[in-house]
Amino acid sequence: MAVRRLVVVVAVAFAVFASCLAVAAPVAAQSSGFDDVSDDAYYSLSVTTLAGRGVFGGTLCDDGFCPGEPIDRKTMAVWTVRVLDGRDPPAVTEARFDDVDATSLYAPFVERMAELGVTAGCGDGSGFCPDRSVTRAQMAVFLSRAYSLPEGPDPMFSDVADAWYANDVAKLAASGITSGCGDGTRFCPGRDTTRAQMATFLFRADTAANLTTTPAGINFALDGGGVIAAGASIPAG
C-alpha cells in the first residue's frame, strides 16, 4: 500500500513538473515587480504569477509586498476571492458582520467568502475579525472549504493529531498544497501565515484545482520552500 502510494505521488509530481515547465519558464524569467521579493525566493513564482493576475491590488504595504509579515483575515479574503472568481465582487451596501465596514475595500470580498461558505465569521459569528492574523490551521480550513478539496490520508504531522482542523490539513497535504514545516514532521498550526506563504498556498491550491490528473502529491516542497530529500535539512515554513 505504501509503495503504491509512493508510486502515485512520484508519478503525479513528475507530471505536474513537466506540465509546468512550459507555463512557469516565462514567468520565472520575469521579476515579481516588488523590491522586497527576490527572484530566487521560494515564493517568487507564486507572487509573480498572482501579481500578474491583479490579485494583490489595494493590499500592498509601504515596502512593497512584505512577504514576511503575517496576513490578516481581510487581506486573505481579498486574495482568495480574486483567485477563485477571477474578478472583484460587486460593491455592497451593508455587511453581515458587525465589524466589517460596508464601504471598505474588503467588505465585498468578505461577503463573497461568506456566500461561498468559506467563512462563518469569528467568535460567536457576529464578527469577522478582519484585522486578526490568519494562523496556519485557519488557512487550512479556509482553503479546504474554498476549493472543496478531496479527503486525504492522515499526513501524520505530530502537532495536529485530533485537532478540529486535522481533516482540513490532511486535505491540503493530499492535494500537494502543504508538506509541513521544519523537517516535515510538523504543520505548525498555531503559527501565523505569512503573506509569502499565503501567496504560495493559494498558487498551489489553484494549480491543483486546475489539474486534469489526480491532485494527490503535487510536489514535495515544504511551506518554507525546501524540497524533501533523503537526509536533507529543510527550512521551516
C-alpha distance (Angstrom), angle and dihedral (degrees) to the residues before:
residue distance angle dihedral
M1 . . .
A2 3.79 . .
V3 3.81 91.4 .
R4 3.78 91.5 49.4
R5 3.79 91.8 50.5
L6 3.81 91.2 49.0
V7 3.80 90.7 51.3
V8 3.82 90.9 51.6
V9 3.79 92.3 47.5
V10 3.79 93.5 49.0
A11 3.81 92.2 45.6
V12 3.77 93.4 51.0
A13 3.79 92.4 43.4
F14 3.80 89.8 53.8
A15 3.80 91.7 46.5
V16 3.78 92.4 51.5
F17 3.79 92.4 45.4
A18 3.79 91.2 51.2
S19 3.81 93.8 45.4
C20 3.80 91.7 48.8
L21 3.79 95.7 53.1
A22 3.77 94.0 80.3
V23 3.79 93.0 43.6
A24 3.78 100.8 38.3
A25 3.78 99.7 43.2
P26 3.83 96.9 71.8
V27 3.80 92.0 43.7
A28 3.78 93.5 47.8
A29 3.78 89.3 56.4
Q30 3.80 90.4 58.8
S31 3.77 126.8 81.2
S32 3.79 117.9 -115.5
G33 3.80 88.4 -125.4
F34 3.82 91.3 -125.5
D35 3.79 121.1 108.4
D36 3.81 90.7 -146.6
V37 3.82 95.4 53.1
S38 3.79 111.6 78.1
D39 3.77 118.2 -152.7
D40 3.80 91.6 -121.4
A41 3.82 95.8 51.5
Y42 3.81 114.3 119.1
Y43 3.81 89.7 -121.4
S44 3.81 96.7 46.0
L45 3.82 95.9 100.5
S46 3.80 92.0 47.1
V47 3.81 93.3 49.0
T48 3.81 93.3 43.5
T49 3.81 92.9 49.4
L50 3.80 96.0 46.2
A51 3.81 92.2 43.0
G52 3.79 88.0 55.3
R53 3.79 88.3 56.0
G54 3.80 92.4 52.3
V55 3.80 94.3 -112.9
F56 3.80 96.8 139.0
G57 3.80 101.0 47.9
G58 3.81 112.2 135.5
T59 3.80 93.4 7.2
L60 3.80 102.6 81.3
C61 3.80 127.3 113.6
D62 3.81 133.7 -129.0
D63 3.81 91.7 -95.1
G64 3.80 95.4 48.4
F65 3.79 118.3 -101.4
C66 3.84 100.7 -7.2
P67 3.82 94.1 -149.2
G68 3.80 95.6 -175.7
E69 3.79 96.3 51.5
P70 3.83 119.4 100.9
I71 3.79 113.9 -103.9
D72 3.79 116.2 -124.3
R73 3.78 126.4 -139.9
K74 3.80 96.4 -105.3
T75 3.82 92.8 52.3
M76 3.79 90.7 45.7
A77 3.81 88.2 54.2
V78 3.82 92.4 52.2
W79 3.80 94.5 48.7
T80 3.79 95.3 43.2
V81 3.80 95.7 50.0
R82 3.80 92.9 46.3
V83 3.80 91.5 51.4
L84 3.82 93.2 44.6
D85 3.81 98.9 43.6
G86 3.79 101.0 25.8
R87 3.80 90.4 -134.6
D88 3.79 143.2 55.3
P89 3.80 117.8 -89.0
P90 3.82 119.9 -118.5
A91 3.78 119.1 -88.5
V92 3.79 118.4 -89.6
T93 3.81 129.5 -138.9
E94 3.79 95.1 -154.3
A95 3.78 137.9 18.0
R96 3.77 128.3 -134.2
F97 3.81 92.2 -144.1
D98 3.81 120.1 72.9
D99 3.80 94.9 -137.3
V100 3.80 97.6 48.6
D101 3.81 116.9 94.2
A102 3.81 107.0 -140.3
T103 3.82 90.2 -146.0
S104 3.81 94.3 55.5
L105 3.78 124.8 105.9
Y106 3.78 93.1 -114.7
A107 3.84 99.9 45.2
P108 3.83 96.0 90.6
F109 3.80 90.1 48.3
V110 3.79 93.2 51.2
E111 3.80 89.5 49.0
R112 3.79 90.1 50.5
M113 3.81 90.8 49.7
A114 3.80 88.9 53.7
E115 3.82 91.9 47.2
L116 3.79 89.9 53.3
G117 3.78 91.4 50.3
V118 3.80 92.2 -117.4
T119 3.81 93.9 122.8
A120 3.78 135.6 24.5
G121 3.79 93.4 -176.8
C122 3.78 128.4 -105.7
G123 3.78 134.5 -72.1
D124 3.79 108.7 -0.6
G125 3.79 91.0 -5.3
S126 3.78 96.4 -103.3
G127 3.80 92.4 104.7
F128 3.80 138.3 39.3
C129 3.83 100.1 -150.3
P130 3.83 91.1 -137.1
D131 3.80 96.1 -176.5
R132 3.80 96.3 47.7
S133 3.80 117.5 108.0
V134 3.81 118.9 -109.9
T135 3.79 114.1 -119.5
R136 3.78 120.7 -146.5
A137 3.80 89.7 -110.0
Q138 3.81 90.8 54.7
M139 3.79 91.0 45.3
A140 3.80 89.3 55.3
V141 3.80 91.2 52.9
F142 3.80 93.5 46.4
L143 3.81 94.4 50.4
S144 3.79 93.7 41.6
R145 3.80 89.5 56.1
A146 3.80 95.8 39.2
Y147 3.80 93.8 54.5
S148 3.82 98.6 29.4
L149 3.79 87.9 -128.8
P150 3.82 118.1 -156.5
E151 3.79 122.1 -109.1
G152 3.77 116.7 -87.3
P153 3.80 138.8 -168.5
D154 3.78 121.2 -93.7
P155 3.84 106.2 -80.5
M156 3.82 87.8 -153.5
F157 3.79 96.8 -127.3
S158 3.79 105.3 173.6
D159 3.81 94.7 -139.6
V160 3.81 98.6 49.9
A161 3.83 105.9 54.3
D162 3.83 110.7 141.2
A163 3.81 97.3 -13.9
W164 3.81 119.9 145.7
Y165 3.79 89.6 -107.0
A166 3.82 96.6 45.7
N167 3.81 94.9 104.5
D168 3.81 91.4 51.2
V169 3.80 92.1 49.7
A170 3.82 88.8 50.8
K171 3.81 89.7 52.9
L172 3.80 91.7 51.3
A173 3.79 91.9 48.5
A174 3.82 92.9 48.3
S175 3.82 90.3 50.4
G176 3.80 92.8 51.3
I177 3.81 93.9 -113.3
T178 3.80 94.5 120.4
S179 3.77 136.1 17.6
G180 3.78 95.3 -179.8
C181 3.78 134.2 -104.1
G182 3.78 136.1 -78.9
D183 3.79 108.0 9.0
G184 3.81 92.2 -8.4
T185 3.80 96.1 -98.8
R186 3.81 93.1 98.8
F187 3.80 137.2 49.9
C188 3.84 99.3 -158.0
P189 3.84 92.7 -139.5
G190 3.80 96.4 178.7
R191 3.79 94.7 50.9
D192 3.81 117.5 104.2
T193 3.79 115.2 -104.9
T194 3.79 109.4 -120.2
R195 3.78 122.8 -139.2
A196 3.81 89.5 -111.7
Q197 3.79 91.4 52.5
M198 3.80 93.3 46.6
A199 3.80 90.7 52.3
T200 3.80 88.9 49.4
F201 3.80 94.1 47.4
L202 3.81 91.6 48.8
F203 3.80 92.3 47.4
R204 3.81 91.3 50.5
A205 3.81 93.0 44.8
D206 3.79 92.2 49.9
T207 3.80 91.1 46.6
A208 3.80 91.1 50.1
A209 3.80 91.9 48.4
N210 3.79 91.5 54.4
L211 3.79 97.4 47.3
T212 3.79 119.4 111.4
T213 3.81 90.8 -155.1
T214 3.79 127.5 73.2
P215 3.83 105.7 -72.3
A216 3.81 97.6 -141.9
G217 3.79 113.0 119.4
I218 3.79 99.6 6.4
N219 3.79 92.1 169.8
F220 3.75 144.2 -18.1
A221 3.80 97.1 -124.0
L222 3.78 117.9 127.9
D223 3.76 120.8 -136.3
G224 3.79 91.3 -100.3
G225 3.78 93.0 55.4
G226 3.81 101.1 -99.6
V227 3.77 121.8 130.1
I228 3.77 121.6 -132.4
A229 3.79 113.0 -113.2
A230 3.76 132.7 157.5
G231 3.79 109.4 -79.2
A232 3.80 93.1 -2.1
S233 3.79 124.9 142.5
I234 3.78 110.0 -135.4
P235 3.83 127.3 -158.2
A236 3.78 117.6 -115.1
G237 3.77 119.7 -101.4
